[in-house]
Amino acid sequence: MSELLGVLLAGGLARRMGGGDKGLLPLAGSTILEHVIGRLRPQLAHLMINANGDADRFRRFGLPVRGDAVTGFVGPLAGVLTGMRHAEAALPAVTDIVTVPTDGPFVPRDLVQRLAAAREAAGATLAVASSGGRTNPVVGLWPVRLAGALEQALVQEKISKVDVWTARYPIVTVEFARDPVDPFFNCNTPQDLAEAERLLAAERNAS
């Protein structure tokens, strides 16, 4: 697990939340992003944030911040490529990256281990997470060696949909339980944020 890089995808425009960075919104005494980092840090030796604009707004987290490796806000695949390129440049021992969005505070505490184990067992190239039968294409395990192919798909072929590109490779889907909470619950609206507060309170009371 020490040779993997966690990439926190903060590139969304957050229109339904009124704009801004969803990960920086307050949640249960901290921020959504702090909850994500708290769950991922024990699983990975390296973490970085993929975000465009002024990196100083993430300074408090003490993590590298990298803007999209390709321009045009082409979606989460640009964040995947950014993580791969950061690994190539700064972390040459890293062979794979794990990506998660920064608006999902319930990231599984065994996410990395289960993605890696499933991919190895299936002999696949990629692994992606699922819950309740619904695939979460931006929660996945990606080999750094695919950076060149991904950049070509983004820049030359103008592919932006995650599923279109991942369909080119053997991929395994890893199902995570939704009880007591969907681990891939996203805070897309103010109502979602309130629900996340309630779920976190229930989680604390149950522990």
Residue frames as qw, qx, qy, qz and C-alpha x, y, z in Angstrom:
[[0.000, 0.883, 0.470, 0.000, 0.00, 0.00, 0.00],
 [0.366, -0.701, 0.045, 0.611, 2.96, 2.35, 0.51],
 [0.315, -0.103, 0.546, 0.770, 3.53, 2.66, -3.24],
 [0.104, 0.664, 0.672, 0.312, 0.13, 4.22, -3.94],
 [0.072, -0.006, -0.091, 0.993, -0.91, 7.87, -4.15],
 [0.092, 0.654, 0.721, -0.208, -4.32, 9.11, -3.07],
 [0.111, 0.166, 0.293, 0.935, -5.72, 11.84, -5.33],
 [0.084, 0.571, 0.632, -0.517, -8.49, 14.00, -3.85],
 [0.218, 0.390, 0.565, 0.694, -10.56, 15.33, -6.73],
 [0.042, -0.636, -0.425, 0.643, -11.76, 18.87, -6.03],
 [0.175, -0.060, 0.471, 0.862, -12.30, 19.98, -9.60],
 [0.054, 0.614, 0.767, 0.178, -16.11, 20.18, -9.66],
 [0.040, 0.404, 0.120, 0.906, -17.94, 23.49, -10.06],
 [0.122, -0.314, -0.754, 0.564, -20.41, 22.82, -7.19],
 [0.170, -0.283, -0.341, -0.880, -23.29, 24.56, -8.97],
 [0.551, -0.521, -0.587, -0.284, -25.98, 22.92, -6.81],
 [0.584, -0.492, -0.420, 0.490, -24.17, 24.09, -3.67],
 [0.007, -0.981, -0.138, 0.138, -23.95, 27.66, -4.91],
 [0.534, 0.739, -0.286, 0.296, -20.39, 27.43, -6.25],
 [0.278, -0.754, 0.535, -0.262, -17.07, 27.23, -4.46],
 [0.346, 0.311, -0.881, 0.083, -15.28, 24.21, -3.06],
 [0.789, -0.383, -0.288, -0.386, -17.63, 21.64, -1.57],
 [0.781, -0.040, -0.508, 0.361, -14.75, 20.02, 0.29],
 [0.242, 0.212, -0.377, 0.869, -14.18, 23.19, 2.29],
 [0.507, -0.522, -0.229, -0.646, -17.74, 23.37, 3.59],
 [0.230, -0.384, 0.701, -0.555, -18.10, 22.87, 7.36],
 [0.795, -0.136, -0.489, -0.331, -19.28, 19.47, 8.50],
 [0.856, -0.441, -0.267, 0.042, -19.47, 18.18, 12.09],
 [0.541, -0.794, 0.121, 0.251, -16.83, 20.52, 13.47],
 [0.460, -0.358, 0.513, 0.630, -14.38, 20.33, 10.57],
 [0.432, 0.489, -0.316, -0.689, -14.70, 20.32, 6.77],
 [0.942, 0.238, 0.072, -0.227, -15.87, 17.66, 4.36],
 [0.621, 0.613, -0.467, 0.145, -12.32, 17.40, 3.04],
 [0.165, -0.550, 0.709, -0.409, -10.92, 16.82, 6.52],
 [0.826, -0.062, 0.432, -0.358, -13.28, 13.86, 6.92],
 [0.868, 0.474, -0.143, -0.052, -12.08, 12.45, 3.59],
 [0.331, 0.667, -0.597, 0.298, -8.43, 12.91, 4.51],
 [0.468, -0.451, 0.616, -0.445, -8.98, 11.37, 7.94],
 [0.913, 0.075, 0.323, -0.239, -10.34, 8.20, 6.38],
 [0.811, 0.558, -0.155, 0.083, -7.75, 7.93, 3.62],
 [0.039, 0.823, -0.529, 0.200, -4.56, 8.90, 5.43],
 [0.633, -0.401, 0.649, -0.130, -4.21, 5.57, 7.30],
 [0.880, 0.301, 0.367, -0.034, -4.58, 3.73, 3.99],
 [0.675, 0.659, 0.052, 0.328, -2.02, 5.57, 1.87],
 [0.643, -0.305, -0.050, 0.700, 1.52, 6.86, 2.27],
 [0.179, -0.082, 0.226, 0.954, 0.92, 9.80, -0.09],
 [0.210, 0.743, 0.618, -0.149, -1.98, 12.17, -0.68],
 [0.177, -0.069, 0.229, 0.955, -2.49, 15.14, -3.01],
 [0.326, 0.646, 0.483, -0.492, -5.32, 17.48, -3.97],
 [0.299, 0.258, 0.585, 0.708, -6.39, 18.08, -7.54],
 [0.049, 0.828, 0.456, -0.321, -7.89, 21.57, -7.70],
 [0.429, 0.516, 0.250, 0.698, -7.77, 24.47, -10.11],
 [0.173, -0.909, -0.126, -0.357, -7.36, 28.11, -9.12],
 [0.047, -0.748, 0.476, -0.460, -5.53, 29.52, -6.11],
 [0.714, -0.022, -0.682, 0.156, -3.88, 26.64, -4.23],
 [0.064, 0.308, -0.540, 0.781, -3.57, 28.73, -1.06],
 [0.655, -0.302, 0.010, -0.693, -7.15, 27.93, -0.07],
 [0.948, -0.121, -0.285, -0.072, -5.98, 24.37, 0.65],
 [0.291, 0.623, -0.576, 0.442, -2.76, 25.36, 2.45],
 [0.546, -0.499, 0.431, -0.516, -4.10, 24.30, 5.86],
 [0.980, -0.017, 0.058, -0.188, -4.15, 20.64, 4.82],
 [0.363, -0.674, 0.614, 0.194, -0.41, 20.48, 4.15],
 [0.765, 0.186, 0.596, 0.159, -0.80, 18.48, 0.95],
 [0.203, -0.150, 0.527, 0.812, 0.50, 19.09, -2.59],
 [0.469, 0.646, 0.412, -0.439, -2.12, 20.85, -4.74],
 [0.267, -0.137, 0.658, 0.691, -2.04, 20.42, -8.51],
 [0.519, 0.475, 0.055, -0.708, -4.27, 21.97, -11.15],
 [0.879, 0.344, 0.309, -0.117, -5.52, 19.91, -14.08],
 [0.534, -0.306, 0.562, 0.553, -2.72, 18.60, -16.28],
 [0.215, 0.336, 0.628, 0.668, -4.88, 19.48, -19.31],
 [0.121, 0.156, 0.172, -0.965, -6.92, 22.64, -19.72],
 [0.370, -0.135, -0.536, -0.747, -10.60, 23.15, -20.35],
 [0.498, -0.105, 0.567, -0.648, -12.27, 21.60, -17.29],
 [0.537, 0.169, -0.687, -0.460, -12.79, 18.31, -19.11],
 [0.852, -0.325, -0.184, -0.368, -14.03, 16.46, -16.05],
 [0.737, -0.586, 0.329, -0.069, -12.66, 13.98, -13.52],
 [0.925, 0.217, 0.075, 0.302, -10.42, 12.20, -16.01],
 [0.315, 0.787, -0.229, 0.478, -8.28, 15.33, -16.02],
 [0.501, -0.710, 0.373, -0.326, -7.86, 14.87, -12.28],
 [0.969, -0.098, 0.214, 0.079, -6.88, 11.25, -12.78],
 [0.719, 0.539, -0.059, 0.435, -4.24, 12.29, -15.30],
 [0.060, -0.851, 0.283, -0.439, -3.02, 15.03, -12.94],
 [0.765, -0.528, 0.342, -0.140, -2.47, 12.45, -10.20],
 [0.941, 0.168, 0.149, 0.253, -0.58, 10.18, -12.59],
 [0.489, 0.710, -0.126, 0.490, 1.67, 13.02, -13.78],
 [0.343, -0.809, 0.324, -0.351, 2.34, 14.14, -10.20],
 [0.908, -0.302, 0.288, 0.034, 3.38, 10.59, -9.31],
 [0.825, 0.418, 0.046, 0.377, 5.71, 10.42, -12.30],
 [0.261, 0.789, -0.175, 0.528, 7.35, 13.73, -11.42],
 [0.265, -0.684, 0.409, -0.542, 7.51, 13.63, -7.63],
 [0.703, -0.304, 0.564, -0.310, 6.93, 10.04, -6.51],
 [0.467, 0.454, -0.670, -0.356, 8.68, 7.68, -8.95],
 [0.037, -0.115, 0.975, -0.187, 8.14, 4.65, -6.70],
 [0.538, 0.286, 0.476, -0.634, 4.36, 5.05, -6.93],
 [0.141, 0.022, 0.882, 0.449, 2.88, 2.58, -9.40],
 [0.120, -0.562, -0.754, -0.320, -0.82, 3.37, -8.96],
 [0.127, -0.146, 0.240, -0.951, -3.15, 6.12, -7.80],
 [0.082, -0.518, -0.843, 0.119, -6.45, 5.92, -5.96],
 [0.057, -0.255, -0.145, -0.954, -8.97, 8.67, -6.67],
 [0.125, -0.589, -0.762, 0.236, -11.88, 9.89, -4.56],
 [0.015, 0.739, 0.256, 0.623, -14.04, 13.04, -4.71],
 [0.227, 0.114, -0.506, 0.824, -13.68, 15.63, -1.96],
 [0.468, -0.247, 0.021, -0.848, -17.43, 15.88, -1.29],
 [0.827, -0.186, -0.470, -0.245, -17.90, 12.35, 0.07],
 [0.229, -0.671, 0.531, -0.465, -17.17, 12.23, 3.82],
 [0.847, -0.243, 0.376, -0.286, -17.87, 8.50, 4.27],
 [0.526, 0.560, -0.630, -0.113, -15.00, 7.01, 2.24],
 [0.956, -0.225, -0.181, -0.056, -14.58, 3.34, 3.22],
 [0.385, -0.789, 0.478, -0.007, -11.74, 2.75, 5.66],
 [0.684, -0.167, 0.673, 0.228, -10.80, -0.36, 3.67],
 [0.595, 0.741, 0.039, -0.310, -11.19, 1.20, 0.22],
 [0.225, 0.741, -0.604, -0.188, -7.59, 0.90, -0.92],
 [0.335, -0.278, 0.899, -0.054, -7.05, -2.64, 0.32],
 [0.645, 0.353, 0.635, -0.236, -10.25, -3.91, -1.29],
 [0.551, 0.773, -0.110, -0.294, -9.66, -2.21, -4.65],
 [0.099, 0.664, -0.732, -0.119, -6.10, -3.54, -4.84],
 [0.435, -0.125, 0.882, -0.129, -7.05, -7.07, -3.76],
 [0.682, 0.502, 0.444, -0.292, -9.96, -7.28, -6.21],
 [0.464, 0.784, -0.310, -0.273, -7.87, -6.03, -9.11],
 [0.055, -0.520, 0.851, 0.051, -5.13, -8.54, -8.38],
 [0.545, 0.075, 0.806, -0.220, -7.59, -11.41, -7.98],
 [0.660, 0.626, 0.324, -0.259, -9.31, -10.57, -11.27],
 [0.614, -0.023, 0.447, 0.650, -6.09, -9.92, -13.17],
 [0.263, 0.878, 0.384, 0.109, -7.62, -6.59, -14.21],
 [0.458, 0.363, -0.025, 0.811, -5.98, -3.30, -15.12],
 [0.173, -0.390, 0.115, -0.897, -8.41, -1.02, -13.29],
 [0.245, -0.407, -0.843, 0.252, -10.66, -1.29, -10.25],
 [0.201, -0.377, -0.107, -0.898, -13.72, 0.85, -9.54],
 [0.081, 0.107, 0.788, -0.601, -16.01, 1.08, -6.52],
 [0.393, -0.340, -0.573, -0.634, -19.74, 0.45, -6.39],
 [0.116, 0.086, 0.751, -0.644, -22.51, 0.58, -3.79],
 [0.518, 0.411, 0.489, -0.569, -26.11, -0.51, -4.04],
 [0.665, 0.396, 0.588, 0.237, -25.39, -1.75, -7.55],
 [0.293, 0.952, 0.084, 0.032, -24.41, 1.77, -8.65],
 [0.775, 0.112, -0.018, 0.621, -20.88, 2.29, -9.93],
 [0.182, -0.945, 0.008, 0.271, -18.89, 5.29, -8.73],
 [0.815, 0.479, 0.025, 0.325, -16.50, 5.76, -11.66],
 [0.184, 0.825, -0.309, 0.436, -14.34, 8.43, -9.97],
 [0.610, -0.588, 0.490, -0.206, -13.58, 6.16, -7.01],
 [0.953, 0.293, -0.072, -0.002, -10.99, 3.86, -8.45],
 [0.637, -0.519, 0.446, 0.354, -7.50, 2.42, -8.73],
 [0.626, 0.778, -0.022, -0.050, -5.46, 3.46, -11.77],
 [0.822, -0.122, 0.156, 0.534, -1.96, 2.45, -12.98],
 [0.106, -0.804, 0.155, 0.564, 0.38, 5.39, -13.51],
 [0.389, -0.161, 0.702, 0.574, 1.70, 3.70, -16.65],
 [0.312, 0.614, 0.692, 0.216, -1.56, 4.61, -18.44],
 [0.083, -0.711, -0.128, 0.686, -0.82, 8.36, -18.23],
 [0.072, -0.281, 0.550, 0.783, 0.24, 8.68, -21.86],
 [0.016, -0.337, -0.867, -0.367, -2.80, 6.81, -23.15],
 [0.078, -0.732, -0.599, 0.314, -5.12, 8.86, -20.96],
 [0.083, -0.606, 0.079, 0.787, -3.61, 12.15, -22.09],
 [0.027, -0.039, 0.717, 0.695, -4.03, 11.14, -25.72],
 [0.053, -0.536, -0.836, -0.109, -7.67, 10.24, -25.09],
 [0.111, -0.760, -0.398, 0.502, -8.33, 13.60, -23.41],
 [0.083, -0.626, 0.218, 0.744, -6.39, 15.88, -25.73],
 [0.041, 0.221, -0.718, -0.659, -6.55, 14.23, -29.13],
 [0.138, -0.306, -0.903, -0.268, -9.72, 12.14, -28.94],
 [0.293, -0.310, 0.049, -0.903, -11.64, 14.63, -26.76],
 [0.614, -0.344, -0.706, -0.078, -12.92, 11.85, -24.50],
 [0.142, -0.466, 0.396, -0.778, -14.20, 13.19, -21.17],
 [0.827, -0.308, -0.034, -0.470, -16.60, 10.50, -19.95],
 [0.354, -0.536, 0.751, -0.153, -14.91, 8.18, -17.49],
 [0.799, 0.077, 0.568, -0.181, -16.77, 5.03, -18.55],
 [0.723, 0.678, -0.080, -0.108, -15.89, 5.52, -22.20],
 [0.245, 0.733, -0.623, 0.124, -12.17, 5.47, -21.45],
 [0.444, -0.388, 0.762, -0.268, -12.17, 2.76, -18.78],
 [0.889, 0.252, 0.250, -0.290, -14.09, 0.44, -21.13],
 [0.580, 0.674, -0.455, -0.043, -10.86, 0.07, -23.09],
 [0.155, 0.469, -0.808, 0.322, -9.24, -1.90, -20.27],
 [0.586, -0.290, -0.757, 0.022, -10.03, -4.96, -18.14],
 [0.188, -0.431, 0.305, -0.828, -11.81, -3.54, -15.11],
 [0.389, -0.313, -0.851, 0.163, -13.21, -5.04, -11.92],
 [0.341, -0.594, -0.079, -0.724, -16.07, -3.50, -9.94],
 [0.320, -0.030, -0.794, 0.516, -15.87, -3.76, -6.15],
 [0.425, -0.628, -0.445, -0.476, -19.18, -3.64, -4.28],
 [0.142, 0.126, -0.606, 0.773, -19.33, -1.90, -0.89],
 [0.188, -0.555, -0.802, 0.117, -22.25, -2.26, 1.54],
 [0.065, -0.561, -0.166, -0.809, -24.63, 0.69, 1.97],
 [0.665, -0.664, -0.268, -0.213, -25.56, -0.23, 5.54],
 [0.027, -0.691, -0.598, 0.406, -25.49, 1.71, 7.82],
 [0.170, 0.837, -0.011, -0.520, -24.53, 4.48, 5.36],
 [0.783, 0.584, 0.106, 0.185, -23.67, 4.64, 1.67],
 [0.650, -0.439, 0.130, 0.607, -19.87, 5.05, 1.71],
 [0.359, 0.145, 0.404, 0.829, -20.08, 7.09, -1.49],
 [0.023, -0.859, -0.495, 0.127, -22.70, 9.54, -0.29],
 [0.408, 0.242, 0.114, 0.873, -21.91, 12.92, -1.88],
 [0.069, -0.677, -0.403, 0.613, -22.75, 16.34, -0.48],
 [0.308, 0.325, 0.516, 0.730, -24.13, 17.96, -3.62],
 [0.204, -0.687, -0.339, -0.610, -26.83, 20.14, -2.07],
 [0.194, -0.465, 0.456, -0.733, -27.43, 21.91, 1.26],
 [0.862, -0.227, 0.028, -0.451, -29.91, 19.12, 2.05],
 [0.883, 0.176, -0.396, 0.183, -27.19, 16.52, 1.50],
 [0.260, 0.466, -0.521, 0.666, -24.90, 18.42, 3.87],
 [0.548, -0.392, 0.300, -0.676, -27.57, 18.37, 6.58],
 [0.967, -0.045, -0.139, -0.209, -28.08, 14.65, 6.04],
 [0.684, 0.346, -0.500, 0.402, -24.32, 14.05, 6.33],
 [0.141, -0.487, 0.481, -0.716, -24.35, 15.89, 9.68],
 [0.809, -0.245, 0.147, -0.514, -27.13, 13.58, 10.88],
 [0.947, 0.154, -0.283, 0.014, -25.36, 10.44, 9.66],
 [0.441, 0.453, -0.551, 0.545, -22.06, 11.40, 11.26],
 [0.399, -0.440, 0.416, -0.689, -23.81, 12.09, 14.56],
 [0.935, -0.101, 0.012, -0.340, -25.47, 8.68, 14.39],
 [0.802, 0.335, -0.433, 0.241, -22.13, 7.07, 13.58],
 [0.121, 0.491, -0.568, 0.649, -20.49, 8.70, 16.60],
 [0.633, -0.333, 0.307, -0.628, -23.34, 7.68, 18.90],
 [0.970, 0.047, -0.139, -0.192, -23.11, 4.08, 17.71],
 [0.669, 0.410, -0.508, 0.356, -19.36, 3.78, 18.32]]
